[in-house]
Amino acid sequence: RARLELETARRANDLNRMAELQYGRIPELEKRLNQASVTEPKEHHLLRNKVTDEEIAEVVSKWTGIPVSKMLEGERDKLLQMEQAIAQRVVGQKEAIAAVSNAIRRSRAGLSDPNRPNGSFLFLGPTGVGKTELCKALAEFLFDTEEAMVRIDMSEFMEKHSVAR
C-alpha cells in the first residue's frame, strides 16, 4: 500500500510526500516485515514447498479408512511377515498358510503369469477347521477388509437330491 501511495505522489509531483514514503515509511515497513519473518518459526508456515510421505498417508488414510501404519509399511516387509500375521489369527493350519503365502509372494514378485489371477484357492475339509477364517484373514491382510473375497458356500449341495438346482 505504501508503494502505491509513493507512485501516486510521484505522479502528482508531491516531492515531500515522495521523500517521506521512499526514505522513511517504506524502509521501516520492510525492516518490520523482515524481523517478523525471522522471528516466526519455520514450522508454522501455512505454505511449504514439500509434502512429506506421512502427510500424504494421513490424508489417504482419512479417505480410505486404512490405518496409516499399514500404508507406510513396505510391500516387501509386509509380504515377509505374511505367515506370522495370518498365523496369529488362524490356528492349526500351518501348511495351508505356508502354501497360500508362497502363492501370494510369487504373484506379487512378478513370477506368475500377469494374465492370470493372483490366486485362486479352494479350501476343502470338515466343518470348523478354519477354511473360512483363513480366507477372511488373507483378505484382511492383503486388502485391509474381510469383505474383499468371493465366497461360494457349497453346503447346500451336500445331499444328492439337491444337486439338481
Secondary structure by P-SEA (a helix, b strand, c coil): caaaaaaaaaaacaaaaaaaaacccaaaaaaaaaaaaaacccccccccccccaaaaaaaaaaacccccccccccaaaaaaaaaaaaaacccccaaaaaaaaaaaaaaaacccccccccbbbbbbbcccccaaaaaaaaaaaaccccccbbbbbcccccccccccc
